[in-house]
């Protein structure tokens, strides 16, 4: 019998004890596609001098499971998230070293919020913890434990925000398992259009709202593998060893008298960046970067229109850090 890739269920759950299966259940599903669960093995071919040119054997050493998949960055049900109940993406942001803040609902519009930002040190469950990620494929269960990861996301005009998640974890052996029952949040992704706020505010100047065609962010986490001969797979655990949040934006090129992107870049003038996707309560995502510094500008032409691709790095606004990029779902 052939396994059908379309029949795939992905689950993610934060681990209370790193590397220990927290037992994901119905409701821990993640809506995803292009799901890849790799297998990465170190091997050693036996070498010796004798009367043959052929190798005498080989052994398998350390191993780990690389993972990648895509999701939409959806609006979060504030009635769920703001009450402290983990939402769909909580364990994924947590494994990427991003802490979550729940703000209770206020007013008749049920306006609560769920915000994610970098956390330099892991804390309690759901606040920087490793994750268990498992995939059911038409009768087979594949699992990775102790996962740490990274995230990049972006959108083009008229399209939803798409996130690309990558992770590495301990490799568990596949088992035979039926496809589980699923319970998936009914909130749909929204297109980046009719945004009420898309602004770049240079330090000491008024807000400038460019005609913008696309944007992307990459938290670019460095995932370190801690070796250990005491571990069955040769890996003690995976750690987040660094990160440098980068951004790109493609905007219509303005007149220099209208806005001087190049002069601001050369003067090392930081921008406060804010992008909103969606306008309906419980389907809004606001992305903020208080100190965004442009580091390169690439001019181009699209459909006969002059464009600028602005690339740069998101920096912290205070010594305590952890605020270079904030994603707020409301």
C-alpha positions as a Markdown table, in Angstrom:
| # | Residue | x | y | z |
|---|---|---|---|---|
| 1 | Unk | 0.0 | 0.0 | 0.0 |
| 2 | Unk | 1.3 | 3.4 | -0.9 |
| 3 | Unk | 1.2 | 6.3 | 1.6 |
| 4 | Unk | -0.7 | 9.3 | 0.3 |
| 5 | Unk | 1.1 | 12.5 | 1.2 |
| 6 | Unk | -2.1 | 14.6 | 1.0 |
| 7 | Unk | -3.4 | 12.7 | 4.0 |
| 8 | Unk | -1.2 | 14.5 | 6.5 |
| 9 | Unk | -1.9 | 15.8 | 9.9 |
| 10 | Unk | 0.7 | 18.0 | 11.7 |
| 11 | Unk | 0.7 | 18.6 | 15.4 |
| 12 | Unk | 2.9 | 20.7 | 17.7 |
| 13 | Unk | 3.0 | 20.9 | 21.5 |
| 14 | Unk | 5.3 | 22.7 | 23.9 |
| 15 | Unk | 7.4 | 20.4 | 26.1 |
| 16 | Unk | 7.3 | 20.8 | 29.9 |
| 17 | Unk | 10.5 | 18.7 | 30.0 |
| 18 | Unk | 12.8 | 19.2 | 27.1 |
| 19 | Unk | 13.0 | 16.1 | 24.8 |
| 20 | Unk | 10.1 | 14.4 | 26.6 |
| 21 | Unk | 6.9 | 13.6 | 24.6 |
| 22 | Unk | 4.2 | 15.9 | 26.0 |
| 23 | Unk | 1.5 | 13.8 | 24.3 |
| 24 | Unk | -0.1 | 16.0 | 21.7 |
| 25 | Unk | -3.9 | 15.5 | 21.4 |
| 26 | Unk | -6.8 | 16.6 | 19.3 |
| 27 | Unk | -6.7 | 20.4 | 19.2 |
| 28 | Unk | -2.9 | 20.6 | 18.8 |
| 29 | Unk | -3.1 | 20.5 | 15.0 |
| 30 | Unk | -1.4 | 23.1 | 12.8 |
| 31 | Unk | -2.7 | 24.0 | 9.4 |
| 32 | Unk | 0.4 | 23.5 | 7.2 |
| 33 | Unk | 1.6 | 22.5 | 3.8 |
| 34 | Unk | 5.0 | 21.6 | 2.2 |
| 35 | Unk | 5.7 | 19.6 | 5.3 |
| 36 | Unk | 9.1 | 18.0 | 5.3 |
| 37 | Unk | 10.4 | 15.7 | 8.0 |
| 38 | Unk | 14.0 | 14.9 | 7.1 |
| 39 | Unk | 16.5 | 12.3 | 8.4 |
| 40 | Unk | 20.1 | 13.5 | 8.9 |
| 41 | Unk | 22.7 | 10.8 | 9.9 |
| 42 | Unk | 26.4 | 11.1 | 10.5 |
| 43 | Unk | 28.2 | 8.0 | 9.1 |
| 44 | Unk | 31.7 | 6.7 | 9.3 |
| 45 | Unk | 33.2 | 4.4 | 6.7 |
| 46 | Unk | 35.7 | 1.9 | 8.1 |
| 47 | Unk | 39.2 | 2.4 | 6.7 |
| 48 | Unk | 42.0 | 0.0 | 6.8 |
| 49 | Unk | 45.0 | -1.1 | 4.7 |
| 50 | Unk | 44.7 | -4.6 | 3.3 |
| 51 | Unk | 44.6 | -6.4 | -0.1 |
| 52 | Unk | 41.2 | -4.9 | -1.2 |
| 53 | Unk | 40.2 | -1.5 | -2.5 |
| 54 | Unk | 36.7 | -2.0 | -1.0 |
| 55 | Unk | 35.6 | -0.5 | 2.4 |
| 56 | Unk | 35.2 | -3.0 | 5.2 |
| 57 | Unk | 32.1 | -1.5 | 6.7 |
| 58 | Unk | 30.3 | 1.5 | 8.0 |
| 59 | Unk | 28.7 | 2.7 | 11.2 |
| 60 | Unk | 26.0 | 5.3 | 11.9 |
| 61 | Unk | 26.8 | 8.0 | 14.4 |
| 62 | Unk | 24.9 | 11.1 | 15.6 |
| 63 | Unk | 21.5 | 11.8 | 14.0 |
| 64 | Unk | 18.9 | 14.5 | 14.1 |
| 65 | Unk | 15.6 | 15.4 | 12.3 |
| 66 | Unk | 15.4 | 18.6 | 10.2 |
| 67 | Unk | 11.9 | 19.9 | 9.7 |
| 68 | Unk | 10.3 | 22.5 | 7.5 |
| 69 | Unk | 6.8 | 23.5 | 6.7 |
| 70 | Unk | 4.7 | 26.5 | 5.7 |
| 71 | Unk | 1.6 | 28.0 | 7.4 |
| 72 | Unk | -0.5 | 31.1 | 7.1 |
| 73 | Unk | -0.1 | 33.6 | 9.9 |
| 74 | Unk | -3.7 | 33.7 | 10.8 |
| 75 | Unk | -5.7 | 36.1 | 13.0 |
| 76 | Unk | -6.0 | 34.6 | 16.5 |
| 77 | Unk | -9.4 | 34.0 | 18.3 |
| 78 | Unk | -8.8 | 36.6 | 21.0 |
| 79 | Unk | -11.5 | 34.9 | 23.2 |
| 80 | Unk | -9.3 | 31.8 | 23.1 |
| 81 | Unk | -5.8 | 33.3 | 23.2 |
| 82 | Unk | -6.4 | 36.2 | 25.6 |
| 83 | Unk | -7.7 | 33.8 | 28.2 |
| 84 | Unk | -4.4 | 32.0 | 28.3 |
| 85 | Unk | -5.4 | 29.0 | 26.3 |
| 86 | Unk | -2.6 | 28.2 | 23.9 |
| 87 | Unk | -3.5 | 29.1 | 20.3 |
| 88 | Unk | -2.4 | 27.2 | 17.2 |
| 89 | Unk | 1.0 | 28.9 | 16.9 |
| 90 | Unk | 2.0 | 29.2 | 20.5 |
| 91 | Unk | 4.4 | 26.1 | 20.6 |
| 92 | Unk | 5.9 | 27.1 | 17.2 |
| 93 | Unk | 6.7 | 30.7 | 18.4 |
| 94 | Unk | 8.0 | 29.3 | 21.7 |
| 95 | Unk | 10.4 | 26.9 | 20.0 |
| 96 | Unk | 11.7 | 29.9 | 18.1 |
| 97 | Unk | 12.5 | 31.7 | 21.3 |
| 98 | Unk | 9.6 | 34.0 | 21.2 |
| 99 | Unk | 7.6 | 34.8 | 24.4 |
| 100 | Unk | 3.8 | 35.2 | 24.4 |
| 101 | Unk | 1.8 | 37.9 | 26.2 |
| 102 | Unk | -2.0 | 37.6 | 26.6 |
| 103 | Unk | -4.1 | 40.7 | 27.0 |
| 104 | Unk | -7.7 | 40.1 | 28.2 |
| 105 | Unk | -10.7 | 41.2 | 26.2 |
| 106 | Unk | -12.1 | 44.6 | 26.7 |
| 107 | Unk | -15.2 | 46.3 | 25.3 |
| 108 | Unk | -18.1 | 45.0 | 23.3 |
| 109 | Unk | -15.9 | 44.1 | 20.4 |
| 110 | Unk | -14.2 | 41.3 | 22.4 |
| 111 | Unk | -10.9 | 43.0 | 21.7 |
| 112 | Unk | -8.1 | 40.9 | 23.2 |
| 113 | Unk | -4.6 | 40.4 | 21.9 |
| 114 | Unk | -1.9 | 37.8 | 21.7 |
| 115 | Unk | 1.6 | 39.2 | 21.2 |
| 116 | Unk | 4.9 | 37.4 | 20.4 |
| 117 | Unk | 8.4 | 38.8 | 20.8 |
| 118 | Unk | 11.9 | 37.4 | 21.3 |
| 119 | Unk | 12.8 | 36.0 | 24.7 |
| 120 | Unk | 16.5 | 35.9 | 25.4 |
| 121 | Unk | 16.1 | 33.1 | 28.0 |
| 122 | Unk | 13.7 | 30.3 | 28.2 |
| 123 | Unk | 11.1 | 30.5 | 31.0 |
| 124 | Unk | 7.9 | 28.5 | 31.7 |
| 125 | Unk | 6.0 | 26.4 | 29.3 |
| 126 | Unk | 5.0 | 28.2 | 26.2 |
| 127 | Unk | 7.6 | 30.9 | 26.8 |
| 128 | Unk | 10.7 | 29.7 | 24.9 |
| 129 | Unk | 10.2 | 26.0 | 25.4 |
| 130 | Unk | 11.2 | 23.3 | 23.0 |
| 131 | Unk | 8.5 | 21.6 | 21.1 |
| 132 | Unk | 7.3 | 18.2 | 20.1 |
| 133 | Unk | 6.3 | 18.1 | 16.4 |
| 134 | Unk | 4.7 | 15.1 | 14.9 |
| 135 | Unk | 3.3 | 14.2 | 11.5 |
| 136 | Unk | 0.8 | 11.6 | 10.7 |
| 137 | Unk | 0.9 | 10.4 | 7.0 |
| 138 | Unk | -1.8 | 8.0 | 6.0 |
| 139 | Unk | -1.1 | 5.4 | 8.6 |
| 140 | Unk | 2.4 | 6.3 | 9.8 |
| 141 | Unk | 3.4 | 8.6 | 12.7 |
| 142 | Unk | 6.7 | 10.4 | 12.5 |
| 143 | Unk | 7.9 | 12.5 | 15.5 |
| 144 | Unk | 10.6 | 14.9 | 16.5 |
| 145 | Unk | 11.3 | 15.9 | 20.1 |
| 146 | Unk | 13.2 | 18.8 | 21.7 |
| 147 | Unk | 12.7 | 20.9 | 18.6 |
| 148 | Unk | 14.2 | 24.4 | 18.3 |
| 149 | Unk | 13.5 | 26.5 | 15.3 |
| 150 | Unk | 13.5 | 29.7 | 13.3 |
| 151 | Unk | 10.9 | 31.6 | 11.3 |
| 152 | Unk | 10.6 | 33.8 | 8.3 |
| 153 | Unk | 7.4 | 35.3 | 7.0 |
| 154 | Unk | 6.1 | 37.9 | 4.5 |
| 155 | Unk | 3.4 | 38.8 | 2.1 |
| 156 | Unk | 2.7 | 40.4 | -1.3 |
| 157 | Unk | -0.2 | 42.8 | -1.9 |
| 158 | Unk | -3.4 | 40.8 | -2.2 |
| 159 | Unk | -2.0 | 37.7 | -0.6 |
| 160 | Unk | -2.1 | 36.3 | 3.0 |
| 161 | Unk | 1.0 | 36.4 | 5.2 |
| 162 | Unk | 2.9 | 33.1 | 4.7 |
| 163 | Unk | 5.3 | 31.8 | 7.3 |
| 164 | Unk | 8.1 | 29.3 | 6.7 |
| 165 | Unk | 9.1 | 27.4 | 9.8 |
| 166 | Unk | 12.3 | 25.4 | 10.1 |
| 167 | Unk | 13.4 | 23.3 | 13.1 |
| 168 | Unk | 15.8 | 20.6 | 14.3 |
| 169 | Unk | 15.0 | 17.9 | 16.9 |
| 170 | Unk | 15.7 | 14.4 | 18.1 |
| 171 | Unk | 14.6 | 11.7 | 15.7 |
| 172 | Unk | 12.0 | 9.2 | 17.0 |
| 173 | Unk | 11.5 | 6.0 | 15.0 |
| 174 | Unk | 8.3 | 6.0 | 12.8 |
| 175 | Unk | 5.4 | 4.0 | 14.1 |
| 176 | Unk | 2.2 | 2.7 | 12.6 |
| 177 | Unk | -0.7 | 4.9 | 13.6 |
| 178 | Unk | -4.1 | 5.8 | 12.1 |
| 179 | Unk | -4.8 | 9.4 | 11.1 |
| 180 | Unk | -6.1 | 11.1 | 14.2 |
| 181 | Unk | -9.3 | 13.1 | 14.6 |
| 182 | Unk | -8.6 | 16.8 | 14.1 |
| 183 | Unk | -9.9 | 20.0 | 15.6 |
| 184 | Unk | -8.7 | 23.1 | 13.7 |
| 185 | Unk | -9.3 | 26.7 | 14.5 |
| 186 | Unk | -11.9 | 28.1 | 12.0 |
| 187 | Unk | -10.3 | 31.5 | 11.7 |
| 188 | Unk | -9.2 | 32.0 | 8.1 |
| 189 | Unk | -6.2 | 33.9 | 6.7 |
| 190 | Unk | -6.8 | 37.4 | 5.3 |
| 191 | Unk | -5.2 | 39.1 | 2.3 |
| 192 | Unk | -2.9 | 42.0 | 2.8 |
| 193 | Unk | -5.1 | 44.7 | 1.3 |
| 194 | Unk | -7.1 | 47.6 | 2.6 |
| 195 | Unk | -4.5 | 47.9 | 5.4 |
| 196 | Unk | -5.2 | 50.8 | 7.8 |
| 197 | Unk | -1.6 | 51.3 | 8.8 |
| 198 | Unk | 1.6 | 50.8 | 6.8 |
| 199 | Unk | 4.2 | 53.4 | 7.9 |
| 200 | Unk | 7.8 | 54.1 | 8.2 |
| 201 | Unk | 8.6 | 56.8 | 10.7 |
| 202 | Unk | 12.2 | 58.1 | 10.6 |
| 203 | Unk | 13.6 | 59.2 | 13.9 |
| 204 | Unk | 12.8 | 62.9 | 14.5 |
| 205 | Unk | 10.5 | 63.1 | 11.5 |
| 206 | Unk | 6.9 | 62.6 | 10.7 |
| 207 | Unk | 5.4 | 59.3 | 9.4 |
| 208 | Unk | 5.9 | 58.4 | 5.8 |
| 209 | Unk | 3.5 | 55.9 | 4.3 |
| 210 | Unk | 5.0 | 54.6 | 1.0 |
| 211 | Unk | 3.2 | 52.6 | -1.7 |
| 212 | Unk | 4.5 | 49.2 | -0.7 |
| 213 | Unk | 4.3 | 46.0 | -2.7 |
| 214 | Unk | 5.7 | 43.3 | -0.4 |
| 215 | Unk | 7.5 | 42.7 | 2.8 |
| 216 | Unk | 9.4 | 39.9 | 4.6 |
| 217 | Unk | 11.0 | 39.3 | 8.0 |
| 218 | Unk | 13.5 | 36.6 | 9.0 |
| 219 | Unk | 14.4 | 36.1 | 12.7 |
| 220 | Unk | 17.4 | 34.0 | 11.5 |
| 221 | Unk | 17.9 | 32.0 | 14.6 |
| 222 | Unk | 21.1 | 30.1 | 15.0 |
| 223 | Unk | 20.3 | 26.6 | 16.2 |
| 224 | Unk | 23.2 | 24.9 | 18.0 |
| 225 | Unk | 23.5 | 21.2 | 18.4 |
| 226 | Unk | 25.0 | 20.2 | 21.7 |
| 227 | Unk | 26.9 | 16.9 | 21.3 |
| 228 | Unk | 26.9 | 14.2 | 23.9 |
| 229 | Unk | 28.2 | 10.6 | 23.8 |
| 230 | Unk | 25.8 | 9.9 | 26.7 |
| 231 | Unk | 22.8 | 10.4 | 24.4 |
| 232 | Unk | 21.4 | 7.6 | 22.3 |
| 233 | Unk | 21.4 | 9.8 | 19.2 |
| 234 | Unk | 24.7 | 11.6 | 20.0 |
| 235 | Unk | 22.9 | 14.9 | 20.7 |
| 236 | Unk | 22.2 | 16.2 | 24.2 |
| 237 | Unk | 19.8 | 19.0 | 23.0 |
| 238 | Unk | 19.3 | 21.8 | 20.6 |
| 239 | Unk | 19.8 | 25.4 | 21.7 |
| 240 | Unk | 19.1 | 28.8 | 20.3 |
| 241 | Unk | 22.6 | 30.3 | 20.1 |
| 242 | Unk | 21.8 | 33.6 | 18.4 |
| 243 | Unk | 19.6 | 35.5 | 16.0 |
| 244 | Unk | 19.6 | 38.6 | 13.8 |
| 245 | Unk | 16.1 | 39.7 | 12.7 |
| 246 | Unk | 16.3 | 41.0 | 9.1 |
| 247 | Unk | 13.6 | 42.7 | 6.9 |
| 248 | Unk | 13.0 | 43.6 | 3.3 |
| 249 | Unk | 10.4 | 45.9 | 1.9 |
| 250 | Unk | 9.6 | 46.6 | -1.7 |
| 251 | Unk | 8.3 | 50.2 | -2.2 |
| 252 | Unk | 7.5 | 52.5 | -5.0 |
| 253 | Unk | 10.5 | 54.8 | -5.4 |
| 254 | Unk | 9.6 | 58.4 | -4.3 |
| 255 | Unk | 11.2 | 61.6 | -5.3 |
| 256 | Unk | 14.2 | 62.5 | -3.1 |
| 257 | Unk | 12.3 | 65.6 | -2.0 |
| 258 | Unk | 9.4 | 63.5 | -0.9 |
| 259 | Unk | 11.4 | 61.0 | 1.1 |
| 260 | Unk | 15.2 | 60.5 | 1.2 |
| 261 | Unk | 15.7 | 56.8 | 1.9 |
| 262 | Unk | 19.3 | 56.8 | 0.8 |
| 263 | Unk | 20.2 | 59.9 | 2.9 |
| 264 | Unk | 18.6 | 58.3 | 6.0 |
| 265 | Unk | 20.4 | 55.1 | 5.5 |
| 266 | Unk | 23.8 | 56.8 | 5.1 |
| 267 | Unk | 23.1 | 58.9 | 8.2 |
| 268 | Unk | 22.2 | 55.7 | 10.1 |
| 269 | Unk | 18.7 | 57.1 | 10.8 |
| 270 | Unk | 16.5 | 54.4 | 12.3 |
| 271 | Unk | 12.9 | 53.9 | 11.3 |
| 272 | Unk | 9.9 | 52.8 | 13.4 |
| 273 | Unk | 8.1 | 50.3 | 11.2 |
| 274 | Unk | 4.5 | 49.2 | 11.5 |
| 275 | Unk | 2.5 | 47.0 | 9.2 |
| 276 | Unk | -1.1 | 45.8 | 9.7 |
| 277 | Unk | -2.7 | 42.9 | 7.9 |
| 278 | Unk | -6.5 | 42.6 | 8.1 |
| 279 | Unk | -9.0 | 44.9 | 9.6 |
| 280 | Unk | -11.6 | 42.7 | 11.3 |
| 281 | Unk | -11.5 | 42.0 | 15.0 |
| 282 | Unk | -9.9 | 38.6 | 15.7 |
| 283 | Unk | -8.4 | 38.6 | 12.2 |
| 284 | Unk | -5.8 | 41.3 | 12.5 |
| 285 | Unk | -2.0 | 41.0 | 12.6 |
| 286 | Unk | 0.1 | 44.0 | 13.4 |
| 287 | Unk | 3.9 | 43.8 | 12.9 |
| 288 | Unk | 6.0 | 46.4 | 14.7 |
| 289 | Unk | 9.8 | 47.0 | 14.7 |
| 290 | Unk | 10.7 | 50.1 | 16.8 |
| 291 | Unk | 14.3 | 50.4 | 15.5 |
| 292 | Unk | 14.6 | 49.3 | 11.9 |
| 293 | Unk | 17.8 | 50.3 | 10.2 |
| 294 | Unk | 18.1 | 50.1 | 6.4 |
| 295 | Unk | 21.5 | 48.6 | 5.4 |
| 296 | Unk | 21.0 | 48.3 | 1.6 |
| 297 | Unk | 18.8 | 49.7 | -1.2 |
| 298 | Unk | 18.3 | 48.0 | -4.5 |
| 299 | Unk | 16.5 | 49.9 | -7.3 |
| 300 | Unk | 14.6 | 48.0 | -10.0 |
| 301 | Unk | 11.7 | 48.4 | -12.4 |
| 302 | Unk | 8.5 | 46.4 | -12.4 |
| 303 | Unk | 5.8 | 46.9 | -15.1 |
| 304 | Unk | 7.6 | 50.1 | -16.0 |
| 305 | Unk | 7.4 | 51.4 | -12.4 |
| 306 | Unk | 10.5 | 52.3 | -10.5 |
| 307 | Unk | 10.8 | 50.3 | -7.2 |
| 308 | Unk | 13.2 | 50.2 | -4.3 |
| 309 | Unk | 13.9 | 47.1 | -2.3 |
| 310 | Unk | 14.9 | 48.2 | 1.2 |
| 311 | Unk | 16.8 | 45.6 | 3.3 |
| 312 | Unk | 18.0 | 46.0 | 6.8 |
| 313 | Unk | 18.1 | 44.7 | 10.4 |
| 314 | Unk | 15.6 | 45.1 | 13.3 |
| 315 | Unk | 17.4 | 46.3 | 16.4 |
| 316 | Unk | 16.3 | 46.5 | 20.0 |
| 317 | Unk | 15.1 | 49.9 | 21.4 |
| 318 | Unk | 16.4 | 49.4 | 24.9 |
| 319 | Unk | 19.3 | 47.7 | 26.7 |
| 320 | Unk | 17.0 | 44.9 | 27.9 |
| 321 | Unk | 16.3 | 44.0 | 24.2 |
| 322 | Unk | 13.7 | 41.5 | 23.0 |
| 323 | Unk | 11.6 | 44.2 | 21.3 |
| 324 | Unk | 13.1 | 44.3 | 17.9 |
| 325 | Unk | 10.1 | 42.6 | 16.3 |
| 326 | Unk | 6.6 | 42.2 | 17.8 |
| 327 | Unk | 3.7 | 40.3 | 16.2 |
| 328 | Unk | 0.3 | 41.2 | 17.7 |
| 329 | Unk | -2.8 | 39.3 | 16.9 |
| 330 | Unk | -6.1 | 41.0 | 17.8 |
